[in-house]
Amino acid sequence: MPFDASPASTAGLLTAMDRTIELLRDEARWGRREETSADGRYCLIGALKAAGGGERLLAVVLSAARRITGFPYPRLDLFNDDPVTSHRHIMAVLQEARQEIARSP
């Protein structure tokens, strides 16, 4: 597990994941190549940071991206900006990462 999850930290991570999911729920809010664009779009990393998850969640979301896609992305921005990545992929990865956090002991 890429994080040490006490009950308090698990709750905080789940809250940050829920905020991230809500920020990106609408496809029009998701973007590429910029953490936050002038028109209010977020890339995956920008949404994680805006939701308060930032660095704490990068590893778990990257791990989920690797599992969902079967591709060994070395960094989360490369997954987000990959031309084959769709909004559907982003949401599936976020849901997978959320489930991983919820399953943590």
Phi and psi restraints in degrees (value plus and minus 20) as a CYANA .aco file:
   2 PRO   PHI     -99.0   -59.0
   2 PRO   PSI     -13.8    26.2
   3 PHE   PHI    -168.5  -128.5
   3 PHE   PSI     135.0   175.0
   4 ASP   PHI    -114.4   -74.4
   4 ASP   PSI      93.5   133.5
   5 ALA   PHI    -127.6   -87.6
   5 ALA   PSI      83.8   123.8
   6 SER   PHI    -105.2   -65.2
   6 SER   PSI     144.3   184.3
   7 PRO   PHI     -74.6   -34.6
   7 PRO   PSI     -60.7   -20.7
   8 ALA   PHI     -86.0   -46.0
   8 ALA   PSI     -63.2   -23.2
   9 SER   PHI     -91.4   -51.4
   9 SER   PSI     -53.8   -13.8
  10 THR   PHI     -81.9   -41.9
  10 THR   PSI     -64.4   -24.4
  11 ALA   PHI     -80.9   -40.9
  11 ALA   PSI     -62.6   -22.6
  12 GLY   PHI     -85.2   -45.2
  12 GLY   PSI     -59.9   -19.9
  13 LEU   PHI     -87.2   -47.2
  13 LEU   PSI     -60.3   -20.3
  14 LEU   PHI     -84.4   -44.4
  14 LEU   PSI     -59.3   -19.3
  15 THR   PHI     -82.7   -42.7
  15 THR   PSI     -64.8   -24.8
  16 ALA   PHI     -83.9   -43.9
  16 ALA   PSI     -58.6   -18.6
  17 MET   PHI     -85.3   -45.3
  17 MET   PSI     -63.4   -23.4
  18 ASP   PHI     -81.4   -41.4
  18 ASP   PSI     -60.0   -20.0
  19 ARG   PHI     -84.7   -44.7
  19 ARG   PSI     -60.9   -20.9
  20 THR   PHI     -82.9   -42.9
  20 THR   PSI     -66.3   -26.3
  21 ILE   PHI     -79.2   -39.2
  21 ILE   PSI     -62.8   -22.8
  22 GLU   PHI     -85.4   -45.4
  22 GLU   PSI     -60.7   -20.7
  23 LEU   PHI     -80.5   -40.5
  23 LEU   PSI     -55.5   -15.5
  24 LEU   PHI    -124.5   -84.5
  24 LEU   PSI     -16.4    23.6
  25 ARG   PHI     -74.9   -34.9
  25 ARG   PSI     -63.9   -23.9
  26 ASP   PHI    -104.2   -64.2
  26 ASP   PSI     103.0   143.0
  27 GLU   PHI     -75.6   -35.6
  27 GLU   PSI     -50.2   -10.2
  28 ALA   PHI     -86.8   -46.8
  28 ALA   PSI     -35.0     5.0
  29 ARG   PHI    -111.9   -71.9
  29 ARG   PSI     -29.2    10.8
  30 TRP   PHI    -113.7   -73.7
  30 TRP   PSI     119.8   159.8
  31 GLY   PHI    -161.8  -121.8
  31 GLY   PSI    -199.5  -159.5
  32 ARG   PHI    -145.3  -105.3
  32 ARG   PSI     136.7   176.7
  33 ARG   PHI      46.2    86.2
  33 ARG   PSI     -27.1    12.9
  34 GLU   PHI    -156.0  -116.0
  34 GLU   PSI     116.2   156.2
  35 GLU   PHI     -79.8   -39.8
  35 GLU   PSI     -65.7   -25.7
  36 THR   PHI    -160.3  -120.3
  36 THR   PSI     105.4   145.4
  37 SER   PHI    -112.7   -72.7
  37 SER   PSI     146.7   186.7
  38 ALA   PHI     -81.7   -41.7
  38 ALA   PSI     -47.6    -7.6
  39 ASP   PHI    -113.1   -73.1
  39 ASP   PSI      -8.1    31.9
  40 GLY   PHI      69.8   109.8
  40 GLY   PSI      -8.6    31.4
  41 ARG   PHI    -103.3   -63.3
  41 ARG   PSI     131.1   171.1
  42 TYR   PHI    -141.0  -101.0
  42 TYR   PSI     118.6   158.6
  43 CYS   PHI    -100.3   -60.3
  43 CYS   PSI     153.9   193.9
  44 LEU   PHI     -78.6   -38.6
  44 LEU   PSI     -63.9   -23.9
  45 ILE   PHI     -86.7   -46.7
  45 ILE   PSI     -62.5   -22.5
  46 GLY   PHI     -81.6   -41.6
  46 GLY   PSI     -59.9   -19.9
  47 ALA   PHI     -87.7   -47.7
  47 ALA   PSI     -61.0   -21.0
  48 LEU   PHI     -79.6   -39.6
  48 LEU   PSI     -63.4   -23.4
  49 LYS   PHI     -87.9   -47.9
  49 LYS   PSI     -64.4   -24.4
  50 ALA   PHI     -83.0   -43.0
  50 ALA   PSI     -50.2   -10.2
  51 ALA   PHI    -105.0   -65.0
  51 ALA   PSI     -22.8    17.2
  52 GLY   PHI      70.9   110.9
  52 GLY   PSI     -13.1    26.9
  53 GLY   PHI    -113.5   -73.5
  53 GLY   PSI     -59.9   -19.9
  54 GLY   PHI      12.5    52.5
  54 GLY   PSI    -145.4  -105.4
  55 GLU   PHI     -78.9   -38.9
  55 GLU   PSI     -53.4   -13.4
  56 ARG   PHI     -83.1   -43.1
  56 ARG   PSI     -49.0    -9.0
  57 LEU   PHI    -124.5   -84.5
  57 LEU   PSI     -29.3    10.7
  58 LEU   PHI     -75.6   -35.6
  58 LEU   PSI     -66.4   -26.4
  59 ALA   PHI     -85.8   -45.8
  59 ALA   PSI     -62.9   -22.9
  60 VAL   PHI     -89.1   -49.1
  60 VAL   PSI     -56.2   -16.2
  61 VAL   PHI     -92.2   -52.2
  61 VAL   PSI     -59.0   -19.0
  62 LEU   PHI     -82.9   -42.9
  62 LEU   PSI     -62.3   -22.3
  63 SER   PHI     -80.3   -40.3
  63 SER   PSI     -61.9   -21.9
  64 ALA   PHI     -84.8   -44.8
  64 ALA   PSI     -59.7   -19.7
  65 ALA   PHI     -81.7   -41.7
  65 ALA   PSI     -61.0   -21.0
  66 ARG   PHI     -84.2   -44.2
  66 ARG   PSI     -62.3   -22.3
  67 ARG   PHI     -86.7   -46.7
  67 ARG   PSI     -65.4   -25.4
  68 ILE   PHI     -85.5   -45.5
  68 ILE   PSI     -63.5   -23.5
  69 THR   PHI    -110.1   -70.1
  69 THR   PSI     -43.3    -3.3
  70 GLY   PHI      54.9    94.9
  70 GLY   PSI      -8.2    31.8
  71 PHE   PHI    -132.3   -92.3
  71 PHE   PSI     116.3   156.3
  72 PRO   PHI    -103.4   -63.4
  72 PRO   PSI      43.6    83.6
  73 TYR   PHI     -75.6   -35.6
  73 TYR   PSI     109.5   149.5
  74 PRO   PHI     -99.0   -59.0
  74 PRO   PSI     -41.9    -1.9
  75 ARG   PHI    -163.4  -123.4
  75 ARG   PSI     131.7   171.7
  76 LEU   PHI     -86.5   -46.5
  76 LEU   PSI     -54.8   -14.8
  77 ASP   PHI     -83.7   -43.7
  77 ASP   PSI     -51.1   -11.1
  78 LEU   PHI     -89.3   -49.3
  78 LEU   PSI     -53.8   -13.8
  79 PHE   PHI     -86.7   -46.7
  79 PHE   PSI     -72.0   -32.0
  80 ASN   PHI     -76.7   -36.7
  80 ASN   PSI     -62.9   -22.9
  81 ASP   PHI    -110.3   -70.3
  81 ASP   PSI     -23.3    16.7
  82 ASP   PHI     -82.1   -42.1
  82 ASP   PSI     110.4   150.4
  83 PRO   PHI     -78.3   -38.3
  83 PRO   PSI     -43.7    -3.7
  84 VAL   PHI    -104.4   -64.4
  84 VAL   PSI     -31.2     8.8
  85 THR   PHI     -95.6   -55.6
  85 THR   PSI     108.5   148.5
  86 SER   PHI    -133.7   -93.7
  86 SER   PSI     151.3   191.3
  87 HIS   PHI     -79.0   -39.0
  87 HIS   PSI     -57.4   -17.4
  88 ARG   PHI     -79.4   -39.4
  88 ARG   PSI     -61.7   -21.7
  89 HIS   PHI     -83.0   -43.0
  89 HIS   PSI     -64.6   -24.6
  90 ILE   PHI     -77.1   -37.1
  90 ILE   PSI     -68.2   -28.2
  91 MET   PHI     -87.2   -47.2
  91 MET   PSI     -57.9   -17.9
  92 ALA   PHI     -84.0   -44.0
  92 ALA   PSI     -60.8   -20.8
  93 VAL   PHI     -85.0   -45.0
  93 VAL   PSI     -63.5   -23.5
  94 LEU   PHI     -83.3   -43.3
  94 LEU   PSI     -61.0   -21.0
  95 GLN   PHI     -85.6   -45.6
  95 GLN   PSI     -61.5   -21.5
  96 GLU   PHI     -82.3   -42.3
  96 GLU   PSI     -64.9   -24.9
  97 ALA   PHI     -83.9   -43.9
  97 ALA   PSI     -60.6   -20.6
  98 ARG   PHI     -81.9   -41.9
  98 ARG   PSI     -63.3   -23.3
  99 GLN   PHI     -83.5   -43.5
  99 GLN   PSI     -58.8   -18.8
 100 GLU   PHI     -81.8   -41.8
 100 GLU   PSI     -63.4   -23.4
 101 ILE   PHI     -83.5   -43.5
 101 ILE   PSI     -64.9   -24.9
 102 ALA   PHI     -83.3   -43.3
 102 ALA   PSI     -50.3   -10.3
 103 ARG   PHI    -100.3   -60.3
 103 ARG   PSI     -33.3     6.7
 104 SER   PHI     -84.3   -44.3
 104 SER   PSI     124.9   164.9
